[in-house]
Amino acid sequence: MRIKNMIVVNFIFTVAFVMGSWGVVSAQSGSHVVSSKSVVSISATGPEGTSVGSGFVWKKSTYVVTALHVVAGAKQIEVYSETQKAGTSADLAAVIMEADLALLQLKDDLGLTPLQETAVSPNSTAEFYIWGYPHNVAKMQGDFIRFSLSQTQTPTMKSIFKSASQFRKIVGDQGYPTFKARILRISTTIQPGHSGAPILDKSGKVVGIGDGGLRQGIARINWAIPASVYLPHLENSRDAPPSTTSRQTRLFGKRVEEKVKVMTLGNSTLEKVWTASLQEVLSTADPELVEMFNDISQEALEETGKNLGDAWIDVYEDSQTGATIAVPRDFPVQYHPDNGLLITEYPGKGNLAMIIQILMKDSFDQGMKALRAYEEVLHNLTSWRTDPEIPDDEDFDPTDSSLVISQFRYVPDENNEATDEMNLSLVIDRNDFLGAAVVARNMADFDEEAWYQLYVMHMCSELADFPID
C-alpha cells in the first residue's frame, strides 16, 4: 500500500505574535533597554488553569497594560517586576474588546516608571524591540521586531484572514479581538509569553503591544496592536470584560509535562511548546488541510482500523524563524550537527523516521540553496523512483517570495509495490527554509502500529509551517 503525497498547504500571510527570529537583544546602552525596566510578567489563574504573559507600566505607576486574552476570566492575577524583585496582585480595571487589550490596577505600587506611547507607520522599515517573558522564561528577554509592508496605512485583521467566517472559525465567538481591529503586521516572530509585551522604538516609547496567541493548524497567527490607536481610550473604556477564559487558553494552554529544548545551529533552539490531538489541531486548520487529513485518515482507518484524529502530537517551535513542526507524541527529536538535520524515529518494527531541517537565511536565493542541499541529501538515501501518477507539485508566489514543493518517491519490488517510500515537503518563506520528510524503509516488516505511525508522521509533515504573518 502507498501513501500518496498530498499537496502541502502552506499558509504564508503576513502578521505576528509569538517569537523573535532576529536574535536576542544584548544588554546594551539605549533607551529601549531603559524602558524595559518597566516591563512585568503576568500570571493569571482561572477555571481552565494558569495563563502567563507580559505587560508594562503605563500612564501611572499602578497601571499595567497587557493582552486581554492573558487575563480573561481569571480569578487571580499576579504581577511581578524583575527590576524591583517584587510582585503584587492586580484587578482588571478596563478592557478594549476590539483590540484584545486589558488595563490592570495594581494593589501595591511597584515603583516602576510609566511608559509613553507614540504613533508609528505600519509600513515603517525601522527596527523595533519587544521586551517580555517568552515561554515564561525566568529572566526578561529582548528581541528585534520588524514590520511587514502593507498596501494600506491602516491594516486590520482583514489583512490576515481571508474572510470573516475564517476569522470566526479560528478566534471563535469570544468577541476579542474583532475582525475590524487595527493591527501592525510583523515579519519577524514573537514568542509564546510575549502577549501584552511592549514593542519599543529606539527612544523607548511604546509603538505596539504583542498580541495573537492563535493558530491555524499548528502555524502561529500573530500580530501587534498599534499603541497610539488604542491606548488613549483604554482607561475610560466602558467595554464589559469577559467572564470566561479566552479561546487561546482553552485550545492552546496545554502545558507540556516536561520542558524539552533541542539545541540546534548556533544559538537557535527547538522547544516543545504544546501537545494536542490531531482532531484539536484540525479544528482551526484551513479547509484544504482538513480535506487532506480526511483522505489520509480514511486510508489509516482502512489499513489499521484506528482513528487518526485520536493520535496526539507534540508541537515544537524554532526560536529563530518561528517555524513549527509536529511529531508523534513522546517521540524524541535529535539534532545532528554534522548535517544540520532534526530526526525522530519510530522505535518499533520496520524503519520509519521523520527528517526535518529549519534554516534562517538572508535572501530567497540562499533559501533555495538550502532547499536544494536538503533535497539532495534525501534523494541520495537510496535509489528512489518517481511515480508518474503522483507528479511533483510546485507552487511559487512572487508577491511574498514563498515556494512550496511536494514530492513522492519510492523503491519498488518486482511487482512494483513499494518497499521504501518518501514523502517530502519543501517550503521557503521569503528567505527561510523548512524541509520535512517522512522516510519509510523495509515496509514489508511493518506491523499495524508501524503503519499507524506512518500515517501520523505523514500528517505531521503536512502540518509543518512558518508563522502566518
N, C-alpha and C positions, 0 to 999 in steps of 0.2 A: 504494500500500500504506500502511496506517496502523498505527502502534504504539498498542496500547491501553494506557491508563493503569491499571496495576495498583494495588491498594490499598497505600498506603505503610504499611509496618510500622514503628512507632516503639517502641523498647524503652525505656520510662522506668520503671526500678525505683527503687532508692534506695541508692547506695553511694558509692565513690570511689576514686580513686588518682592521677591524673596531671595536675593543673593548678591555677591559682589565680585563680578568676574574680572575686575581690573586690579585686583590685589588689595592687600590690607594697607591702609594709610599708616605710615610710621608716625610716631610721636615727635612731630617737628613744630617749630615755631610757626604760628599762623592763627588768625582769628577764629577759623572754624574749629581749631583744636581747643582754643579757649572756650568757645561756646559749647563744646562737648561736655564741659563740666556741669552743664545744666540738664544733661540727659539722665533719665532714670530708667530702671527696669520695673516692669509691672507684672504682678501675678494676680489673676482673678479666678476665684473659686466659685463654682456653681453646681447645679444638679448633674451636669454632664462631665464634671471633673475640673481640672485647673488649666487655664489658658495663660500663656505668657506672651509678653510683648515689650515694646519700648515706648517711651514718652519723653516729653520735655516741658520744663517750666516756662510758662508764657504769661505775659501781661502783669501778673503779680506773683510773689514767691510762694503762694499757697495754691496756685492753679497749675494743673498739668494737663497737657493735650496728648491724646492717644487715639488709636483707631477704635471705633465703636465695637467692631466685631471681637476685639480682645476682651472687653468688659461686659458685653451684653448679657443680661440675665444673671450676673454674678451676685452672690450673697455676701461676698467678702472681697475687697480689693486692697492689695498691699503694694506700696510704692517704696523702692529702695534707691538711695543715692550712693553710688560708689565713691563719689567725690567726698561726701561727708561721712561715709561709712555709717549711715543711719537710715532708718526706714520709718514709715508711718502708714496708718490705714487711710483710706480715701473713700469719698462718696461721689456718686455720679451727679454732677451739677447741671449739665446741659448736653444736648446732642444735636447734631445736624444729620438727619437720616439720609438726605440726598448724597452727602459726601462721606458717610461712614466715619464721622468724627465724634469724639467724646471729650468733654471737659470734666476733669476731676477736681474736687475740692479736698485738699489735704487736711487731715485732722491736726497735724503738727507742722509748723514751718521748718523746712529743712535747710533754710538759709541759702538757697540757690538763686542765682541771678536770672530773672525772666529774659527769654529771648524775644527778638523782634522779627516780624515777618517783612518780606519785601516782594514786589512783583518781579516776575521773570517771564521771558518769552518762552512758550512751549517748544520753539524751534531754536533755542539757544544752543550754540556749539561749544559753550564753555564747559569746564569740568566742575562738578559739584561733589559733595561729600555726604555720605549718610553715616551717622553715628548711632549705635544701639547695641542690642544684645542678640545677634543671630544665633539660632539654635540654643538659646538660653545659656550662652557662654558666661563664665564667671567674671571675666574682665571685658569691659566695653571695647568694642571694635569699630574702626572706621574703614569705610570702603569708598572707592571712587564711583561716581554715578555720571552717566551721560544720557542726554535725551535723544529719543528718536525724532526724526524730522516728520512733520505733518504738513498736509496741504492746506490746513486751516490754522488760524491763530487761536481757535477755541475748540480743541479736541475734546470729545466726550466718550462715554462708553460705546457709542455707536462706532467709534474708530477701531474698537477691538472686536466687538461681537457683530456677527453678520445680520442679526435680526433681534427684535425684542423677545421673540419666542426662545431663541438660543440663550439669550441673557437670562430669562426666567428659568430655563432648564438648569443652568449652572448656579445661578445666585439663589434661585427659589423665590418664595413669596415673602421673605422676611422684611422687605421694604427698605433695606440699606445694603449697599448704595443703590441709587436709582439709575435707570437707563440714560437719563439726561445729565447725569453728574459730569461736571468738568474734570478733566484729568490732565496729568503730564505723562506723556508716553516716554518710556525709558528703554534704552537699547542695552545697557548693562543690566545686571540682575541684582535682585535684593533677596536676602535670605529669610527663612522662617525665623520669627522672633523680631524682625525689623518692623513689624506692624506698629505704626504710631511713631516711628523714629523720625527725627527731623532730617531733611535734606538741606544742607547749608551751602551758601556760596562762599567764596574765599574770605569775605569780610565777616563771616559768621552769622549772617542773617538767614532766617528760615524761608526757603523758596517753595518747599513742598513737604508733605508728610507721607511716609511709606505706607502703602496700603496693598490690598489684594487678598491673598490667602485662599484663592480659589484654584481649581484645577479642571482642565479638560482632559479626561483620561488621567494620565499621571503628569502631563505637562502643566507647569505652573502658569497661571494668568496673573500678571502683576501690573501695577500702575502706581502713580503717586497723585496725591491731592494737592492742587495749587494753593499755597498758603494764603496769598493775598486775596483770593476769590472768596474763601470761606471763613477764615479765622476772624475777620472783623465782625461777623454775625454770630459767632459761636456763643459768646457769653449770654446774649439776650435771646437766643433761640427758644421757641416755645414748642418745639417738636417733642412729642411724648416718647420717652425712652422705651425700648423693647423690654419685655418681661421674661423672655426666654433666651436661651443660649443661641449663639449665631450658628448658621449653617456650616460655616468654616470649622467651628469647633466640633459640631456633631459629626460631620463627614470625615474630617481630616485631623481631628485631635487625638488620634490613636497614638499613644506613645509606644515606642519600641521597648521591649522588655529589657534589652541590653544595648547600650550605645555602641555602634560599630563604625569605626573610621578606617578607611583604607588609604594609606599614603600613596600618592601617585607621582606624577612628574613634578619636579621642583618642590614648591610649597603647596601644591594642589592636594586636596583630599576628596575622597568619595565617602559620603556619610549616609548611613541608613537613616531615613527621616520618617518613614511611616510604613505601616503594614495594613493591608486590606484584602478583601476577596475580590476576584475579578468582577463579580457581579456589582460590587460597590463602585469599582473603578469605572465600569462601563455606564454607570448611571449618569455620568456627566460627559461622556465621550461624544465625539462627532458622530452623526448618523452613519457615515461611511465606515467608520471604525466599528460601530455596533454591528453593521451588516457583515463585515468581515469576521467579527467574533462569532456571530451566529452560524456562519458557514463552517468555521473551524470547530466550533462547539458541537455541531451536528456530526462531523467526522469523528470527533473524540468519543461521542456517545455511542456511535455505531461500532467503533473499534474497541472501546474499553468498557462500555456500559456505565461510565461515570460522567457526572455533570461538570463541565469545565468551569461554569460560573461559581462552583463551590471551592475552587482552588484559591489559595491565599498566596500573595506575592509580597516580597519586600521591595520597597522603592528606595533607591539610592540617588543622591544628588551630588553633582560635581561642583566644587567650590569656585572654580574659575569661570566656567561657561554657563552654569545654571542648568545644564542638561540633566535630565532624569532618566534613569534606566530601571528596569524591573527584572527580578529574578525569582524563581520559586522560593517560597518561604523557607528560611533557615538554610538555604544553600550558601555556603561561604564564597565570597568574592576575593580572589587573589590577584595582586598586581605583579606583573613580570617586567622588571626594569630593563631587561635585555632587549625586549621588543616593544615595550610600552603597552602591552595588552592586558586587559582585565578578563579573567577566566573564572567561570563557575562550572562545576561538573556534577552530573548525576552519579551518585555513588553505587548504584545498583548494576543490574545486568546490562551488557552492551557498552557502547562507548558514546556518551552523549554529553555535549558541552555547549555553553554559550561563550563566544569570544567577542569582546567589546573593546572599542577604543574611543576615547574622547580627547580631542586636541584643540586648544585655543590657538588661532593663527591670526596674522596681521592683515591678510588680504585673501580675496577669493582664490587667486592663483595658488597661494600657499595651502589653502584648504583643499584644492584639487590635487595638489601633490601628495598631501596626507591621505586623501581618499585612494589615489592610485597605489600608493605604497601598501596600505592596509589590504586593498583588493588583491594585490599581487601575493601577499603572504597567505591569504585564504585560498586563492586559486592554486597555489603551489602545494597545498596539503596532500593532494592526490591527483590522479588523472581524471578530473571531472569532465562530464559531458553536459552540454546544454540540451534542453528538451524543447523541440520545435513547438510543442503545444503550450509551453509556458515561456514565452519570449521575455527578455529583459524589458523592464519598464523604466523610463526616464522622464522626469518632469522638471523642467527648469523655468523659474520665474525671474525674469530680468528686473522686475520692479523692485524686488528686495534681495536680489542675488541669492536665491535659495535653489538648491538642487536636491532632488530625491531620486534615488535609483534603487530598484529592487531586482534581485537575481535569484534564480533557482539553478542548482547544479546537482548532478547525481552520478553514481557509478553503477552501471547495470550488470546483471548476471547474464547467463546465456539466454534467458527468457525475457531479457530487457526489463526485469524487475530491479528496483533499486536495492543495492546492498548498503550503499552510503548515500547520504544526501545533505545538501546545504541550502539553507535559506539565508539570504544576505541582504541587509538593508544599509544603504549608504546615504548620509544626509550632510549637506553643507548649509549652514545658516549664516549668510553673509561671508564670514571668514572662517568660522569654526567648523570642525568636522566631528561627526558621530557615526560610528560604524557598529552594527550589531548583527552577529551571525549565530545561527543555530546549526551545529555540525553533528550529524548522527552517523556513526560508523558501526559496522558489524550488526546491522539491523536484524539479521536472522536470529540473533541471540536475545532480542528484546522480549521481555515478558510484558504483561498487561500494564504494570506500573511504569515501566520504561516508556511505553507508548504514550501513556497519560502525561508523563513529564515532558515528553517531546512536544505534545500539543500545548502544554503550559508555557514552555520555553518559546515556542513559536509565537504565541500571543504576547509574551513579554517583549520579544524583539520588535513586534509591531508597535508596541506602546512607547518605546524609547523615543525621546524627543527633546528639543530645545524649548526654553520658556516661550510662551506666547506673548509677544510684545507688539 
